[in-house]
Amino acid sequence: VQLQASGGGLVQAGGSLRLSCAASGSIFDIKSMTWHRQAPGKQRELVATIIAGGGTNYADSVKGRFTISRDNAKNTVYLDMNSLKPEDTAVYYCATGQGSVCAYYYTRKLTSADFGSWGQGTLVTVSS
């Protein structure tokens, strides 16, 4: 499946954005969908995960502010970002994941093999 991320842009601190990740095919049977981000000069980090059953998991840095959801009928995964901070500035990527439970992503050291298809990234810039 091919993924295309969109929805990034420039927003003031405290604002909100919704990112979308559209898949070229059905996401119904995909074990999990994930959102990652990479800030300038930093490593890419996993920020949100949603498994096929609907369970979700978030990085501590975004917990309570970001919400991941999936619409299987539209083959689309969303990342709703609220109360944005300048430190949320990054390129955001979506990817398919190999884990079928959320614990897969926080009980082990993740590598590139844990993720499959990647979207092209969408830039989010939060101004102070």
DAGI-V74845 format. One line per field, one symbol per residue. psi: psi as a letter, one per 40 degrees, with the letter a starting at -180 (. if undefined). Layout:
psi: ???
//
This chain:
psi: iiihiieiahiiheaiihiihhieahedehdiiihiihiheiihihdiihideeiiiiideehedihiiigddefiiihhhifiideehihhiiiiieheidddeeeihiideeibiiieihhhhhi.
//
